[in-house]
Amino acid sequence: MEVLQKKEKRPVIIDVYTDWCGWCKRLDATTYADPNIIGYISRNFYAIKFNAESRDSILFQGKTYRNRNPNATRSTHELATVLMGEKLSYPTTIYLNNESQPSLVVPGYLDVNQTLPFLIYHAEQLHLNSNINDFNNDFKKAFEGKRNDSTKIHWISLDEAVVFQKKNPKKIFVHLKNNAFVSDRVMSGSSFESAEVINALNNYYCVEIDVLTGDTIRFQNNIFINPTPGKGIHQIAYGLLQNQIGFPSVVIINEDALVLAPIKQYLTEKHLAALLSYFEKKAYLEKTFPDYIKEMR
C-alpha cells in the first residue's frame, strides 16, 4: 500500500475480519461481491483485507506489529487493536485518507446501499469539510426520498443573469454541475430541494452550468469554450473557480459581475442556506463566515 501511495494517492479501505465471523462471510458474499461495489473500490481505493487474528508480522507505517499469542485461540493481532481501539467487533471497515491516516471506523455488516455513501464520502474527499452523518442523510434524501415538487429553483443562463443584473442588481449564484461526482448529484437532490435554500436563492439570479457542455459562454468580455465537450471541463469552470478546480462547486458573483467567492466543497442544506444569507446580507464585509455562523446559533 505504501509503495502504491507514492505512485498515486488514494484513500484506503480495510476490511477487518476473522475466520469464525459469520457476518464477515456474509459481507464477502453480498456487499463485496456486488459488481458496482467491486468496480467503485477498484477505481478509487487501495483495498486491504486484514485478518484480525493473523499470525503474520505486519509492517504498517514504519512499525512492525505482531500477534503476541499466535498459538492461542482467537488471539487478537496488535494492528487490529491499533486500528480499532479497544472496541473489537467483526466485521469492521476502516477508512484511511489519501495520506493513509485513519479517517473513519465503521463497525458491523453493511449492505450495498449502506456502504455506498461511505465509499463516496472518502473517494470524493468529502471528509475534509463535511460530516459523514450529514452526507449519509443527504444521500438517502437524494436517492430514496421524495422530490420537492411544490417549488423549484429558476435556473437561467449566465448571459441572461448578467443582462438581468444590469437592470436589477442582485448577486448571481452559479452551480457548476458535474454529474461525474456522485456528491454533486447528492447535493442537487438534497440541498437544492430544500425549501429554505430555494427561498434564499430567490434573492439571487440562479445559474446552473454543466461543466461538460459544449456551449460557448460569454462572461466579463471573454469567450469560454469546451475544447472536448462531454469529456473535458469547460473553460468557464476554470475561470469562475480561478483555476482551482474541485467539485462539488458553487460560485457567488457580485452585483458588478465579479467573482466574489468560488466555493469548492460539499454543502449541506443548512450550510448552503447560511452561506447564501451571509453573502446576500453582505455580512462578508464585516465578519468571517465562521463568526457569522456563531452569531446565528
C-alpha positions in Angstrom: 0.0 0.0 0.0 2.7 2.5 1.0 4.6 1.8 -2.3 1.4 2.4 -4.3 0.6 5.6 -2.4 3.9 7.0 -3.6 2.8 6.5 -7.2 -0.8 7.6 -6.9 -2.6 9.0 -3.8 -5.8 7.2 -3.0 -7.9 6.5 0.1 -7.6 3.1 1.7 -10.4 0.7 2.7 -9.5 -2.1 5.2 -11.9 -5.0 5.7 -11.1 -6.3 9.2 -12.5 -9.9 9.6 -11.9 -13.2 11.4 -12.2 -16.7 10.2 -15.0 -17.6 12.6 -17.1 -14.4 11.9 -20.4 -15.3 10.2 -21.3 -11.7 9.3 -17.8 -11.3 7.8 -18.6 -14.2 5.4 -21.9 -12.7 4.6 -20.3 -9.3 3.8 -18.0 -11.1 1.4 -20.8 -13.0 -0.2 -23.1 -10.0 -0.7 -21.7 -6.4 -0.5 -18.2 -7.1 -1.6 -19.5 -9.4 -4.3 -21.6 -6.7 -5.9 -20.2 -5.6 -9.3 -20.9 -1.9 -8.6 -19.1 -2.0 -5.3 -16.2 -4.0 -6.8 -15.8 -1.5 -9.6 -16.0 1.6 -7.4 -13.5 0.3 -4.9 -11.1 -0.9 -7.7 -11.2 2.6 -9.4 -10.9 4.7 -6.3 -9.3 2.9 -3.4 -6.5 0.7 -2.3 -8.3 -2.3 -0.7 -6.9 -4.4 2.1 -8.4 -7.5 3.7 -7.0 -8.0 7.2 -7.5 -11.0 9.5 -7.6 -9.5 13.0 -6.2 -12.8 14.3 -3.4 -13.2 11.8 -0.2 -14.7 13.0 1.9 -12.8 10.5 4.2 -9.9 11.3 2.9 -6.8 9.5 4.8 -3.6 8.7 2.5 -0.6 8.8 3.6 3.0 8.6 7.1 2.2 9.6 6.3 0.0 12.6 6.1 -3.8 12.8 3.0 -5.3 14.5 2.6 -8.9 15.7 0.2 -11.3 17.3 1.6 -11.7 20.8 -0.1 -15.0 21.4 0.0 -16.7 18.0 -0.7 -20.2 19.4 -3.7 -19.1 21.4 -7.3 -19.4 20.2 -8.7 -16.1 19.0 -5.7 -14.0 19.9 -6.0 -10.5 18.5 -3.2 -9.1 16.4 -1.6 -5.9 17.6 -2.5 -4.0 14.5 -6.2 -4.7 14.9 -6.1 -3.1 18.3 -4.2 -0.1 16.9 -6.8 0.3 14.0 -9.9 -0.4 16.0 -9.0 0.6 19.6 -10.4 -1.5 22.4 -13.8 -1.9 20.8 -13.1 -5.0 18.8 -16.0 -6.2 16.6 -16.2 -8.0 13.3 -16.6 -7.2 10.6 -15.3 -3.6 10.8 -14.4 -1.4 7.9 -11.7 1.1 8.4 -11.1 4.1 6.0 -7.8 5.9 5.7 -7.4 9.1 3.8 -5.1 9.8 0.9 -2.2 10.2 3.3 -3.0 6.8 4.9 -4.2 8.4 8.1 -7.3 7.0 9.9 -10.4 8.7 8.8 -13.4 6.6 9.9 -14.0 3.3 11.7 -17.4 1.6 10.7 -18.3 -1.5 12.7 -20.8 -4.1 11.6 -22.3 -5.5 8.5 -23.4 -3.0 5.8 -25.3 -3.8 2.7 -24.6 -2.2 -0.7 -26.8 0.8 -0.2 -25.4 1.4 3.3 -21.8 1.0 2.0 -22.0 3.4 -1.0 -22.2 6.7 1.0 -19.1 5.8 3.0 -17.2 5.0 -0.2 -18.3 8.2 -2.0 -17.5 10.2 1.1 -13.9 9.1 1.0 -13.3 8.8 -2.7 -14.5 12.3 -3.3 -12.7 13.6 -0.2 -15.8 15.0 1.5 -14.3 14.1 4.9 -12.2 17.3 4.5 -15.1 19.6 5.1 -18.3 17.7 5.8 -19.8 15.3 8.4 -20.5 11.6 7.4 -23.8 11.6 9.2 -25.0 14.7 7.3 -23.8 13.2 4.0 -25.5 9.8 4.8 -28.8 11.6 5.4 -28.5 13.7 2.2 -27.7 10.5 0.2 -30.9 9.0 1.4 -32.9 12.2 0.6 -31.4 12.4 -2.9 -31.8 8.8 -3.9 -34.6 7.4 -1.7 -36.6 10.4 -0.7 -39.5 12.3 -2.4 -38.6 15.2 -4.6 -39.8 18.7 -3.7 -42.5 19.3 -6.3 -44.0 22.4 -4.7 -41.4 24.9 -5.7 -38.3 24.8 -7.9 -35.2 26.9 -8.5 -35.5 29.0 -11.6 -32.3 28.4 -13.4 -31.2 30.7 -16.2 -28.1 31.1 -18.4 -25.1 33.2 -17.3 -25.7 35.5 -20.2 -29.3 36.1 -19.0 -28.2 36.6 -15.4 -25.7 39.3 -16.4 -28.4 41.1 -18.5 -30.9 41.0 -15.7 -28.3 42.1 -13.2 -27.8 45.4 -15.1 -31.5 46.2 -14.9 -32.0 45.0 -11.3 -28.7 44.4 -9.4 -28.6 41.1 -7.5 -25.8 38.7 -6.9 -25.5 35.6 -9.1 -25.4 32.1 -7.8 -23.7 29.6 -10.1 -23.8 25.8 -9.6 -21.1 24.2 -11.7 -22.8 20.9 -12.3 -20.6 17.8 -12.7 -22.6 14.5 -12.7 -19.3 12.6 -12.7 -19.2 13.4 -8.9 -21.9 11.5 -7.0 -21.6 14.0 -4.2 -22.7 16.7 -6.7 -25.8 14.7 -7.6 -26.5 14.2 -3.9 -26.2 17.9 -3.3 -28.6 18.6 -6.2 -31.1 16.1 -4.8 -31.0 17.2 -1.2 -29.7 20.8 -0.6 -31.2 22.2 -3.8 -34.5 20.5 -2.9 -34.7 22.3 0.4 -37.4 24.9 0.8 -35.0 27.0 2.9 -32.4 27.0 0.2 -34.9 27.7 -2.6 -36.3 30.6 -0.6 -32.8 32.0 0.0 -32.0 31.7 -3.7 -34.9 33.9 -4.6 -32.5 36.8 -3.7 -30.1 35.7 -6.4 -30.1 35.1 -10.1 -29.5 31.3 -10.3 -27.3 29.8 -13.0 -26.5 26.1 -13.5 -23.7 25.2 -15.9 -23.0 21.6 -16.9 -19.1 21.7 -16.9 -19.1 19.1 -19.7 -21.2 21.2 -22.0 -20.0 22.3 -25.5 -21.9 25.6 -25.3 -20.0 28.8 -25.9 -20.3 31.1 -22.8 -19.6 34.8 -22.7 -18.6 36.4 -19.4 -16.7 39.6 -18.5 -15.9 40.3 -22.2 -14.3 36.9 -22.6 -15.4 33.9 -24.6 -15.2 30.5 -23.0 -15.5 27.1 -24.8 -15.0 23.5 -24.1 -12.4 22.0 -26.5 -13.5 18.5 -25.7 -17.3 18.6 -25.0 -18.6 15.6 -23.0 -15.1 14.7 -21.8 -13.2 17.8 -20.6 -14.1 20.5 -18.2 -15.4 23.7 -19.7 -13.1 26.8 -19.6 -15.8 28.7 -17.7 -15.3 26.4 -14.7 -11.6 27.3 -14.7 -12.4 31.0 -15.0 -15.0 31.1 -12.2 -13.0 28.8 -9.9 -9.9 30.8 -10.6 -8.0 27.8 -12.0 -8.5 25.8 -8.8 -10.8 23.0 -10.0 -12.8 21.0 -7.5 -16.3 19.5 -7.2 -18.9 20.0 -6.0 -18.6 23.7 -6.6 -20.7 26.8 -6.5 -19.7 30.4 -7.2 -21.1 33.7 -5.9 -20.8 36.6 -8.3 -21.3 40.2 -7.0 -23.5 42.9 -8.5 -20.7 44.1 -10.7 -20.4 40.7 -12.3 -17.1 39.9 -10.5 -16.4 36.6 -8.8 -16.9 37.1 -5.1 -16.5 33.6 -3.8 -15.6 30.3 -5.5 -16.6 27.6 -3.1 -15.3 24.1 -3.8 -16.9 21.8 -1.3 -19.9 19.7 -0.5 -22.7 21.9 1.0 -25.5 20.6 3.2 -28.9 22.2 3.2 -28.1 24.2 6.4 -24.6 25.2 5.3 -25.8 26.3 1.9 -28.7 28.3 3.3 -26.4 30.1 5.8 -23.8 30.8 3.1 -26.5 32.4 0.8 -27.7 34.5 3.7 -24.1 35.5 4.5 -23.5 36.9 1.1 -27.0 38.3 0.4 -26.8 40.3 3.6 -23.3 41.5 2.8 -22.1 40.2 6.2 -18.8 39.1 4.4 -17.8 42.8 4.5 -17.7 42.8 8.3 -17.0 39.3 9.5 -15.8 35.8 8.6 -18.3 33.1 7.7 -17.5 31.1 10.9 -18.2 34.2 13.0 -21.4 34.7 11.2 -22.5 31.1 11.9 -21.7 31.5 15.6 -24.0 34.6 15.7 -26.8 32.7 14.0 -26.8 30.0 16.7 
